[in-house]
């Protein structure tokens, strides 16, 4: 028989139904020469320091650093029963082959391998790698199972990630807590993320608004205004020099064409759900995961905003069911296999066409509808806007007025529920050299604005783009703080550790968070450190870097910090 191990019970049920394992047992399903079971997430976790040596149970700065020669793993006390079931199945003499059906990503690989290794299983390993829970996708996946050995480097990358996080968390949380008599939590990704929030809040507090001026004239309801003037006296002199009439020196007309936005990866989906609905990153991930398990959308934990070239026909089948609003060039642009690593962009499945989405919970329905309109918009026409700029000169200063007319709303008609509709600002028909009679004039007092408080939308964006300047030639998979799948958890962990707090949609650092950032070494709060490490993890997954070399580098940085005590 073949043993299939999924990451969650709901996924296992879907797989079992497709492959004919319909007989329900305790902790698994069986039938048609298959056994299907599940992990319930992480069944195996890294052992705590006291498991290596009892003296580590007490936090003592003199015991640092803690660098295990061989990392130990243990069964989570909350999932012992399910692990026992899996171990018995893995060692069952009837089982001749084991199929890893955990999520097709780095962490899914780790979850399966730790169970497989903990049970000391040596049986042939296959890998199910799919991006949709539709019956068709599952069948195709089982018809094209991969050799599990092809993913050994992905597993090593996951091990390296776990070990690096353990080293930073266990050593430096203890170090700073002991050194400053407080309970601090330090993390490879969470600390530079925290530093971003702290720095933003400090910039807002320290911001000193600056007054500036503009001069405005009104000529028959055509309002023309200068750019920023720093000195009030200069603005007053300009105001007093304004004549009764002014000549139009230039009229600029240009047509702006905007193509539809790319499809959603997880981060952009989380950002827009936060902006439009107020959902946290974790809520959005949970809703998307539920939709995925209901076979309504494709795999959500993706960092690609493109589809593979072989999906053209199936996607066209979906979008054609909503009418013939179709732009061939825009539709073709969403397909690019070269820009898809493990999983393509998130889109609705064809199976969702036969599903009454109004039966979903309202939160899930909102996420689904946003995914649907994003795809429909992507295959639609361009937004076309006609911009007009009138320019006049008075005493060497430029006065301008701008008008905008929407020629074709294009793809934006799908997004009117989420974004503000672009209103026309029509200027009268005028020509270069025309004279305008000045009916009113005034000085406007204005002030510079402070930086905006982080929301999950803007923090996710900055986490994703962290290190971009240093890594211009690196694809998005190798840059940023965390990964699309982990960023939500990082934010929630910072809140749980009381290092930041959520205030409505705002994310604000706490006193404890600010204290920690003021204490930790610069490399720990510098996003580029984590970006460099994430790049190394990617290189390990590609077989281009060595796990041991990476861990030695992490240990070196930790040793440098602790040696300063």
N, C-alpha and C positions, 0 to 999 in steps of 0.2 A: 504493500500500500504506500501511498504518497501522503506525507504530512504537510499540510499548508498552515503556516503561522502568520496571522494578520496582526495589526497593531491594536485594533479595537474590536469588541464584539460585534458592533453594527456592520463593520466592514467584512468581518468573517461570515456573518449571516448572508450578505449579498453574494459573496464569492461561493459559499456553499450551495446556494440556490442555483447558481449558474452551472456549477460542475456536478450537481446531482448528489451532494452529501446532505441528505434530508433527514437522517435519523438523529434525533437530539439525544446527547449524552450529558454527563456531568462535566461541563467545562469545554465541550467540543461537540462537533457534529460529524457524522460518519455516513458513507455511502458511495457507491460507484467507484470503489477502490481508492477513495480519498478519505482522509481525516482532516478536519478543519478546526483549528483552535485559535487562540488570541492571547495577546500579552497584557492588555489593559495599561498601555503606556510602558513606562520604565519599571520592569520587574526587578532588575538588577541595578544597584547603585554602587558608587565608589565608597569604599570603607572610610570611616572617619579616622583621624590620627590616633585616637586611643585604641583602635583595633590593631595598630602596629606596635604600640607600647603604652601600657597603662598610665605612665606618667603624663602622657599628653592630654589626659582627661582634664587636668588643671592647666589653664593657660599661663604659661611662664615664658617670658621673653628670652630667658637663657636657653630654652630648648630649641630655639629657632636658629636656622631654618630646618624645616622638616622636608626632606627629599627622599621618598621611598626608592629603594633599588628596584623593587617589583611592586607595581600597584595592585592592591587587593580590591576585590569586588564581592559584594554580598547581596543576598536576597532581601528585598525590601520587606519589612515586617507587615506591611499592609497588603502585600500581594503573595504571601507565602503559599496560599492554597492554589492559586492559578499557576504559580511556578512549579509546584509539585505535580500538577496535572501535566504541564508541558514536559517536565523532565521524564515522567513515566512514558509519555508518548514518544519522546525523542529516543528513549532506550528500548521501546517496544520492538520486539523482533519482527513483527509484521511490517514495520516501516522500513523501506529500503531507500527512500529519497525524501529530502526535506526541502520545501519550497518557501523561501522568504517572501511573504506578501505584505510585509510592513511598508509603511509609507515610502515611496520611491524618492528618498532624499538621504542626506547624511545621517540625521538622527534616527530615521527608520532603520538604516543599516546597522547602527550601533545597538538599538533596542534588540533586534533579532540576534546579532552576533554574540552579545553578552549572555543571552539565554542559552544559545547553542553551545558556547564555550563553557559556561557554568555547569551544564549537564554533561560535559565531556563527550559531546556527540562528535562522531567522525564520519557520519553518513554523507552521501553525495548531497551537495547543496545546489539548489537552483534559485534563480531570482525572477520574481514577477515584477515587471516595471511598467506601470500604466499611469495615465494622466486623467482617467475618467472611470467612474464606477458604473457606467452603462453596461448592460449585459454584453453588448457587442464588443466593447473594449476589453472586458474581462476574458471573453472567449479568445479574442485575438492575442491577449497577453499570455494565456496558457498554451496557445499554439506556437508561441515564440519565446518560450522561457530561456533566460540567459544562464550561462554557467556562473555559479556564485563566485568563483575565483576571479571573475572579471571585476568584481567590486571590492577586492581586498584593499586597494589604495584608498577608496572611499571610506572603508572601515578604519584604516589607519589614521586618516584625517579626523574622523570622529573621535577616535581614541586620543589623538593629540589635543583636540579641542577640550575634551573632558579633563585630561591631565593638566593642561595649562590653567584651566579655570580652577581646578582643585588647588594647584600650587599657589596661585595668586590669592585665592580666597582664604585658604587655610593658614597660610603664612602671614600675609599682610593684614588680614583682619585681626589676627592675634597680636601682631606687632604693634599696630597703631592703637588697638584697644588697651594693651598693657602699658604702652608708653604714655598714654594720655588718660588712663583711668576712665575709659568710657567704652560702651559696647558699639564698636564700629564694624560696618560691613564693607569690605573692599572687593571689587570684582574686575576682571579683565576688560569687560565691556561696560558694566554698570558705572564704574568710576569716571571714565571720560564722558559718559553720557550725563552723569550728575554734574560734572564740571561745566558742561555746556549750559545747563539750566542755571547753575550758580552764577556763571559769568554774565548771562543775560539779565538776571535779576539785579546784579550789581550795576550793570550798565544803565538799567532803568532808574535805580535809586540815585546814582551819581550824575544822571543826566541834568544838564542845566539848559533850559530852553533859551533860545536866542530869538530876539525880535527882529523881524525884517519887514520890508515894505514893498508894495507894488503900487503903481499908478494906473488907474483905470479910466477910460473914457467911454461915453455912451453916444453913439451916433445913430439915431433912429432905431433903437433896440439892437444895434450891433455893438457888442461890448468888446473892446480891445484893451489888452492889459500888458504891462511890462513884465519882464522876469524879475527875479529877486534884486532888491536894492537894500544894501546894508545900512546906509546912513539916512536918517530922517531928513536932514537938511538937503541932501541931494534930491530926495523925492519931492520936497517942497519946491525946490527951484525948478524941477521939471514940471510940476503941476502948474506953477505960475507962468511958464513959458508956452503952455498949450494954446494954439491959435483957435479961431472960431471954426475954421475948416481945416481938414487934413487930407492929403492926397494918398490914394492907394498906390504903393510902390510895387508890390508883387501880389499875385494870386497863384497859389500853388494847388494844383489838383493831382491827387494820386489815388489809384485804386489798390486797396489792400486785399489780398486773397489769403485766407486762413484755411489750412487743411484740417480735417478732423484730428483730434488727439489720438495717440496710440491707445491700444487696449490696456486693460488693467493687469499689473502684477499685484502681488499682495500688498506691498507698501502703498502704492497709489490708491488701491481700493480702500485701505485703512484710512488714508489721509482724507479722501473724499467723503467717506462715511462719517468721519469725525466732523468735517466741515458742514455737511448737509444735515446730518441726523444727530450729531453729538455723541456718536458711539465711540467708546474707547477702542484702542487698537485690539485689545484682547476680545472685546465683544464682537467686533467685526470678524476676527479670525474664527471665533466660535460659531457665529452665524454662517460663515462661508463653509466651514468644515461640515456643519449640519446639512447644508444644501448639497455639498459634495456627496455625503453619505446617502442622501435621498436621490442621488443620480441626476440632479438638476443642473449642476455646474461641474466644470472640470477641476482638476486638482488645484487647491488654492495656495499652497505654500510654494509659490514660484517667484522668480526674480526676472522673468522675461515678459516683455510686452508685445511679443510677436507670436504668430502661429507658424507651424511647419508647412512647407510647400505641399505636402501630400494631403492637407486638410481642406484644400480649396473647394472640392465638390460637396463635402458634408456641410461646410459652413455656408456655402451658397444655398443649399437646401433649406437651412434654417432661416437665413435672412430673407429669402424669396417668399417665405410664408407670411411676411409682414408687408408685402406690396413691392412695387417695382421702382422704389426710390433708390436708384442704383448708380454709382459712379465707378466705372471700371478701373480707373487709375487708382482711386483711393482704396477700393476693395483689394486690389493686387498688393498694395503697399503694406498690408497687415501681415503678409506671409513672407517669412525670411528664416529658413532653417538655420542659417549661419548664426542667427542671434538668439537661438534657443539652445540652452545647455541641457538641463535635465527635464524641464517641464515648460510647456508653452504658456501663453497668456491665459487668464481666467475668462471663460466664456460660458454661456448657457449650453447645455447639451441638447441634441435633437430629441432626446427622450422627454425633455421639459415641455415640448410642444403639445404633448398629450396630457399634461398635468395641470390641474386647476390650482394655480399659484395663490389664488385668494384663500385657499384652505390653509396656507402657511400661517405661522405666527407673524404678526405685523412687522416685527423687526427683521425676520428672514425675508419676508416679501419685499421690503424696501431694498435690501441688499441685492436680491435677485433682479428686481426691476432696474436698478442702477447698472448692473452688469449687462442686462438686455439692451438698454438704450445706448450704452457705450458701444456695443457691437453694431447696432443699427446705425448709429451716428458715424461710425468708422467707415461704413460702406456707402455713406451718403455724399452729397455734393459739398462744395466749399462754401464758406462764408465769404461774401464779397461786400466790401464797404468802400464807399467813395468818401475820401477825406478832402476837405477844403481848408486852406489856410490863407487868411488875408493879412498882409503885412503893411504897416505904415511906419514912417520914421519921423520922430520929433526930437530935435536937439540931440541927435546922435543916438537916441534910444529907440529900440524896436518895440512897437505895439502890435500884438497879434490877436486874432480871433479865429477860432476853429469851428468847423462844421462837419457833421458826419451824417451820411445817408446810407442805410442798409439797402444794397441793390438785390442781394439774394441771401436769405437767412441760412440756406444750406443745412448743414448738419445740426445747427443750433436749435432747430425746432424740436429736436428730441430732448433737449436739455433744459427747456424753459421751466420745468418743475423744480430745477435745482439752481439755476443761475439766473441772474437778473437780465431781463430782455434788453437788448441794446436799443435805446431810444434814438430816433433821428433828431439831430440838431441842424435844421436847415437854415443856411445863410441865403440872403437874397441874391439874385443874379447881379453881379458887379463886374467891372472890368478894370484892368490896370489903368491908372491915370484918373479914375473917377474921384471926385471930391466928396468927402463926407462932412456934414455939418455937425459940429460937436454940441450936444444938448446938455451934457452933464460931465463932470470930472471929479475924481476923488482919490484919496490915498487910502489904501487898505493896509491895516496892521495885521501881520501874520506872525506865527511862531513855529520854530522847528519842532518836530515831534520826537519823542523818545522811542527807543526800540520797543517792539511789541512783546508782551508776555508770551511765553511759549504755550501753544496748544499741542495736542497730540499730532495734529496735522503738520504743524511747522517743525516740531521736534523730530518726527519721523523723517521729514524731508532732510533736515540737517544731519541726522544719523546716517541716512542713505548716502549723502554727498560728502560726508567726512573723508578727508584725505584726497579729494578730487584733484586739487592743485598739484599734489605730489605724485599722482598716479594717472596723469592725463591719458596714457596709452593703455591703461588697464581696463578691461571690461568690468561692468558693474558687479559681477559676481565676486570680484576680488577687492572691492573697496567698500568703505562704509563701516559703521559701528554695528556689529551683529549681522544677522541675515534677516531676510523678510520673515522667516518663520520664528525668529527669536526676539525681535525688537519689542513686540507686545509684552512678552514676559519680562524683559529688562525693565520696562517702564513700571509694570505692576510690582516688581521686586523692589524698586526704589521707593515706591509708595508704601509697601509693606514694611520696609526697614525704616520708615519715617525719615527718609532723606529728602524726599519731595512730597508734596501733597497736591491733590486734585481739588481745585476750586471751580465748580461748574465745569467749563471747558478749558480752564487754565491749568497749567502745571507750574507750581511755584516751589522753590527750594525752601527747606526748613532751616532753622538755626543749626541743627545737628548736621545737615547736609553741607552747609557753608563751612562749618568747623572742620569737617572731614576734608573738604577740598583744600582748605588752607594748610592742612597738615601733610597730605600725601606728596610723595616725590613727583616731580614734574612729568616724568615719563609715564606715570600711571594715569594722569589726567589729560595727557596729550592724545587726541584721537589718532594721530599718525602712528603711534605705537601699536594700537590695536588694529589699525588698518594694515600695517606691515605684517602683523601676526596672522591676520585673516588671509592675507595673500599667501603666506607660507602654508597655511592649512589647505588652501586651494591647490598649491603646487604639490603638496603631499598627496592629495586626491588624484592628481594627474601623474603621479609617479616621478615628479621632477624635484622633490625635496625629501629629506629623511626625517622621520618622526623623532629619532633620538637627538639629532642636531637641533631641531626646533625646541625640544624640551630643555636641552642644555642651555640654549640662549635665554629661555624664560627663567631658568634657575639662576643664571648669571645675573640677570637684572634684579631678581629678588635678593640675592646675596649682597649685592651692592647697597641696597636699601637698608638691610638689617645690619650690615657692618658699620653703619653710621650711628648706632645707638650709643 
